Amino acid sequence: MDENNLNAQDGQGPNFVPDGGDGNKLPLKRKVAIGATVALVVAGLGLGGAWATGAFAPKSEITKIEVDSDGGKKQVSGKTDRTVDWALKIEAEGVTADSSPLITRYVCTDGADEGVEFYHATPASDAIEGKDSVQLTEGTWEITAIPIINADGSITTPAGGGEQAVSGDQKDSRSTEFAGDTKPAENVTQDDIDKVLDKVNEAVSKGDGTLTGDAGKDVVNKVTDNASKAPAADKEKVEEKKDAATDSAVKADDKKADAVKPSTGSGSAPSKSDSKPSSGSSGKPSHEHTWQAQYRNDPVYETRTRTVVDQDAWDEQVCVGSHIVFSDGAIFYDAAAAANYQESKAMAGTPVSYYTVDDYKTVHHEAVTHQETYQVQTGTKQVLTGYRCSGCGATK
């Protein structure tokens, strides 16, 4: 008889273990199997309570990514927040491919990167078409943009942005679109220019890879070149601001390079404050510039002379004398002869009367004029204004 039938005959079920003599005992292997089953049931009850309370709930393991000094990415810990590609676009009258880059500012106000602040530069051509993006960790970010200086010296102030909820949910917004008003170049003052250049200086000092080193210099050059086109621009002052911003870009690049150098100390991972900006920017990698000469067409003038009339020519009637006309038609230009004629007519019994008529002649006056010189455009000529990279829009 097999073991299952043995227990069934005793009416105790398949798990019954009799206390009787040796003939009723189960083999040792059977007892071990039954003991393990009971232990698992008890453990299962305990684990069930733990799962119900969440004590053993699985935790996501998402790799922390930060941006190093050359725009690449590095892992700094095993657990971090997911990143989201956040697109950028601007649509404002006056902004063209030759405008200065769209420089955006990011401040994390809630989330794992709370307190992080950085700036990012997008070439105007990419910003117009919405081709650029940055990587932001999930949370709440305040996104704003500084003014853009256009190729004619006008200034466009971007509108839009503000606090944005950055979420990995595809249904949520994953971009910021800016509009803006443009101040005509003829109304731009040096004070307006100073304010923009000061903001650019701050941006390169806190910028990602698109605003430091050579990339930062290119951005500064583009902004200041456009600023100098404004009629009211003080070119010496613009040059001073340019030097200051360029210096900031170089220092920021050096600071990033120092931050990623291997530590000679404990060898611990870099702290949050040592590796900002930590919300990885998807700044474009460095590349070889393809410089193309840029020209403008300047007018060519010729100096000519013309006569300007101050007073037109005119004729004047001038009285030059008079003559005497008698009632019988006789005319005399001599008063004595006219008197004798009147006396003789009276003695003859045919008296006459007379009247005097003034005599005039026309005097012509020539026009009053003077000579003056003036400029006449006779054509145009090309003037080299600098060079522009056909790939990224940088200028020099």
C-alpha positions in Angstrom: 0.0 0.0 0.0 1.4 3.5 -0.9 1.7 6.4 1.6 -1.3 8.4 0.4 -3.6 5.4 0.7 -2.2 4.7 4.2 -3.2 8.1 5.5 -6.5 8.0 3.7 -7.5 4.8 5.4 -7.0 6.3 8.8 -9.5 9.0 7.8 -7.1 11.8 8.8 -6.4 13.2 5.3 -3.1 13.2 3.4 -1.3 15.4 6.0 -2.0 13.2 9.1 1.0 12.0 11.1 0.1 9.3 13.6 1.6 9.1 17.0 1.5 5.3 17.2 4.2 2.8 16.9 6.9 2.5 14.3 4.6 0.8 11.9 2.4 3.9 11.6 5.2 6.5 11.2 5.9 8.3 7.9 9.3 8.3 6.3 11.6 11.2 7.3 11.6 12.7 3.8 7.8 13.0 4.0 7.9 14.8 7.4 10.5 17.4 6.1 8.3 18.2 3.1 5.3 18.7 5.2 7.2 21.0 7.6 8.5 23.1 4.8 5.0 23.5 3.4 3.7 24.7 6.8 6.6 27.2 7.1 5.8 28.6 3.7 2.2 29.1 4.5 3.1 31.0 7.7 5.7 33.1 5.9 3.2 33.8 3.2 0.7 35.2 5.6 3.4 37.6 7.0 4.6 38.6 3.5 1.0 39.2 2.5 0.7 41.8 5.2 3.9 43.4 4.2 2.9 43.7 0.6 -0.5 45.1 1.7 1.2 47.9 3.7 3.7 48.6 0.9 6.7 47.6 3.0 8.1 45.7 0.0 6.7 47.8 -2.8 9.2 47.9 -5.7 11.1 51.2 -6.2 12.1 52.6 -9.5 15.8 52.7 -10.3 16.4 55.6 -12.7 20.0 56.6 -13.5 20.9 60.1 -12.5 22.3 62.0 -15.5 24.2 65.3 -15.4 26.0 67.4 -18.0 29.7 67.7 -17.9 31.8 70.6 -19.2 31.9 69.5 -22.8 28.1 68.9 -23.1 28.3 65.2 -22.6 26.4 63.2 -19.9 27.7 61.3 -16.9 26.1 59.1 -14.2 26.5 60.5 -10.7 24.2 58.1 -8.8 22.1 55.0 -9.2 18.7 56.6 -8.4 17.4 59.8 -9.9 14.6 61.5 -11.6 13.5 60.9 -15.2 14.4 63.6 -17.7 12.1 65.2 -20.3 13.1 66.8 -23.6 11.6 70.3 -23.3 11.2 72.0 -26.7 11.7 75.8 -27.3 10.2 78.1 -30.0 9.7 81.8 -30.6 7.4 83.5 -33.0 7.7 87.3 -32.9 7.7 90.0 -35.6 11.3 91.2 -36.1 13.0 88.0 -35.1 14.9 86.4 -38.0 17.7 83.9 -38.5 20.2 86.8 -38.1 18.8 87.8 -34.7 20.8 87.1 -31.6 20.1 83.6 -30.0 17.1 83.0 -27.8 18.6 82.7 -24.3 16.3 81.0 -21.9 16.6 80.8 -18.1 15.5 77.7 -16.0 14.9 77.7 -12.3 13.6 74.5 -10.6 11.1 75.5 -7.9 9.9 72.0 -7.0 11.3 68.6 -7.5 14.6 66.7 -7.1 16.6 69.6 -8.6 14.9 72.3 -6.6 17.1 75.4 -6.5 18.9 74.6 -9.7 19.3 77.5 -12.1 20.9 77.6 -15.5 20.7 79.4 -18.9 20.6 77.9 -22.4 21.2 79.5 -25.8 19.3 78.5 -29.0 20.3 79.9 -32.4 17.5 82.2 -33.7 17.0 80.0 -36.8 16.4 76.9 -34.6 14.2 78.9 -32.2 12.0 80.1 -35.0 11.5 76.5 -36.3 11.3 75.0 -32.8 14.2 72.6 -33.5 16.0 72.9 -30.1 15.2 71.5 -26.7 16.7 71.1 -23.2 16.5 68.1 -20.8 14.7 68.9 -17.6 14.1 66.6 -14.6 10.5 66.1 -13.6 9.1 68.8 -11.4 8.2 72.5 -11.6 10.4 74.8 -13.6 10.2 78.5 -14.1 11.1 79.2 -17.7 11.8 82.7 -19.0 13.8 84.3 -21.8 15.9 87.5 -22.0 15.5 90.1 -24.8 16.7 89.4 -28.3 18.6 92.0 -30.4 17.8 91.8 -34.0 20.1 92.3 -37.0 18.9 96.0 -37.5 19.5 96.9 -33.8 15.8 96.5 -32.8 15.0 94.7 -29.5 12.4 91.9 -29.1 11.3 91.1 -25.6 10.0 87.5 -25.4 6.6 87.0 -23.7 5.4 83.7 -22.4 6.9 80.9 -20.3 6.6 81.2 -16.5 6.2 78.2 -14.2 5.9 74.9 -16.2 5.0 71.5 -14.8 7.5 69.1 -16.3 6.1 65.6 -16.5 7.0 62.4 -18.3 3.3 62.1 -19.2 3.0 62.4 -23.0 -0.4 64.1 -22.5 1.2 67.1 -20.7 2.8 70.0 -22.4 6.4 69.4 -23.3 7.4 72.8 -24.8 7.4 76.5 -24.2 6.5 78.9 -27.1 7.4 82.6 -26.8 5.8 85.5 -28.6 7.0 89.1 -28.1 6.9 92.8 -28.9 9.7 94.5 -30.9 11.0 98.0 -30.2 12.1 99.6 -33.5 15.9 100.3 -33.8 15.3 104.1 -34.0 13.7 104.0 -30.6 16.4 101.8 -28.9 18.5 103.7 -26.4 21.9 102.9 -25.0 20.2 102.2 -21.7 18.1 99.5 -23.4 21.2 98.0 -24.9 23.1 98.0 -21.5 20.2 96.1 -19.8 20.2 93.4 -22.4 24.1 93.0 -22.4 24.0 92.8 -18.6 21.5 90.0 -18.8 23.7 88.2 -21.4 26.7 88.6 -19.0 24.7 86.9 -16.2 23.5 84.2 -18.6 27.0 83.1 -19.7 28.2 83.0 -16.1 25.4 80.5 -15.3 25.0 78.9 -18.7 25.2 75.4 -19.9 27.5 74.2 -22.7 25.8 76.5 -25.2 26.9 79.6 -23.3 30.4 78.9 -22.1 33.8 78.7 -23.7 33.9 79.3 -27.5 30.2 78.8 -27.8 29.6 81.6 -25.2 32.0 83.9 -27.1 30.1 83.3 -30.3 26.8 84.2 -28.6 28.3 87.4 -27.1 29.7 88.4 -30.5 26.3 88.0 -32.2 24.5 90.0 -29.5 27.0 92.9 -29.5 27.3 93.0 -33.3 23.6 93.4 -33.6 23.5 95.9 -30.7 26.0 98.2 -32.5 23.6 98.5 -35.4 21.1 100.6 -33.3 21.5 104.3 -34.3 21.8 105.4 -30.6 24.4 102.7 -29.8 27.6 103.9 -28.0 30.0 101.5 -29.8 32.8 102.0 -27.1 30.4 101.1 -24.3 29.1 98.1 -26.3 32.7 96.9 -26.7 33.3 97.2 -23.0 30.2 95.1 -22.3 31.3 92.6 -24.9 34.7 92.2 -23.2 33.0 91.7 -19.8 30.6 89.0 -21.1 33.4 87.2 -23.0 35.4 87.1 -19.8 32.5 85.6 -18.0 32.0 82.9 -20.6 35.7 81.9 -20.3 35.6 81.8 -16.5 32.4 79.8 -16.5 34.1 77.3 -18.8 37.1 77.0 -16.6 34.9 76.6 -13.5 33.1 73.7 -15.2 36.4 72.1 -16.2 37.6 72.3 -12.6 34.3 70.8 -11.3 34.7 67.6 -13.3 38.3 67.0 -12.4 38.9 63.7 -10.5 38.9 64.4 -6.7 42.1 63.5 -4.8 40.1 63.2 -1.6 37.6 60.6 -0.6 36.5 59.8 -4.1 32.8 60.4 -3.4 30.4 61.4 -6.2 30.3 65.2 -6.9 27.7 67.0 -4.9 24.7 68.7 -6.4 26.2 72.1 -6.0 29.5 71.1 -7.6 27.9 70.0 -10.9 25.3 72.5 -11.8 23.5 72.9 -14.0 22.2 69.4 -13.3 19.1 69.3 -15.4 20.9 68.2 -18.4 20.9 70.6 -21.3 20.7 69.2 -24.7 23.1 71.8 -26.0 24.5 71.1 -29.4 27.9 69.5 -29.5 30.9 71.6 -30.6 31.7 71.4 -34.3 34.0 72.9 -36.9 32.6 76.3 -37.9 32.0 76.8 -41.6 32.5 80.6 -42.0 30.8 82.4 -44.8 31.6 86.1 -45.6 28.8 88.5 -44.8 28.3 91.7 -46.9 26.1 94.7 -46.9 25.3 97.0 -49.8 26.4 100.6 -49.0 25.2 103.4 -51.3 27.8 105.3 -53.5 27.2 109.1 -53.8 28.4 111.8 -56.1 28.7 115.5 -55.1 27.0 117.9 -57.5 26.2 121.7 -57.6 22.9 123.4 -58.2 21.5 126.9 -58.3 19.0 127.7 -55.6 16.6 130.7 -56.3 16.1 132.8 -53.2 13.8 135.3 -55.0 12.3 135.0 -58.5 13.0 137.7 -61.3 10.4 140.5 -61.5 9.5 143.7 -63.4 8.8 147.1 -61.8 6.8 150.1 -63.3 8.8 153.3 -62.6 7.3 156.9 -63.1 9.7 158.8 -65.3 7.7 162.1 -65.9 4.3 163.3 -67.3 2.6 165.0 -70.2 -0.4 167.4 -70.7 -3.4 166.5 -72.7 -5.9 169.2 -73.8 -9.6 168.7 -74.4 -9.1 169.3 -78.2 -6.5 166.4 -78.2 -3.4 168.5 -78.2 -0.5 166.9 -76.2 2.4 168.8 -74.7 5.4 167.4 -72.8 6.6 171.0 -72.0 4.7 172.9 -69.4 5.6 176.4 -70.9 4.5 175.4 -74.4 1.3 174.0 -73.0 0.6 177.3 -71.2 1.1 179.4 -74.4 -1.2 177.0 -76.3 -4.0 177.4 -73.7 -3.6 181.2 -73.7 -3.8 181.5 -77.5 -6.9 179.3 -77.6 -8.6 181.6 -75.1 -7.7 184.8 -77.1 -9.2 183.2 -80.2 -12.4 182.5 -78.4 -12.0 178.8 -78.3 -10.9 178.0 -74.8 -9.7 174.4 -74.0 -9.3 172.5 -70.7 -6.5 169.9 -70.0 -5.3 167.1 -67.6 -1.9 165.6 -66.8 -0.9 162.0 -67.4 2.1 160.3 -65.7 4.6 158.5 -67.9 6.0 155.1 -66.7 8.7 152.7 -67.9 9.3 149.0 -67.0 12.4 148.2 -65.0 13.4 144.4 -64.9 15.0 142.9 -61.8 17.0 139.6 -62.1 16.3 136.6 -59.8 18.3 136.4 -56.5 20.1 133.0 -56.3 23.0 131.1 -54.7 24.9 127.9 -55.4 24.9 124.8 -53.1 26.2 121.3 -53.3 24.2 118.1 -52.8 24.7 114.3 -52.9 23.3 112.0 -55.6 23.3 108.2 -55.2 25.0 106.7 -58.3 25.1 103.1 -57.3 26.1 100.7 -54.5 29.2 98.8 -53.3 29.6 95.7 -51.2 31.2 96.1 -47.8 32.5 93.1 -45.7 30.8 93.1 -42.3 32.2 89.8 -40.9 31.6 86.1 -41.1 28.8 83.7 -40.1 28.8 80.0 -39.5 26.4 78.3 -41.8 25.9 75.5 -39.3 25.2 77.2 -36.0 24.7 80.8 -36.8 27.7 82.0 -34.8 29.4 85.2 -36.1 32.8 86.7 -36.0 
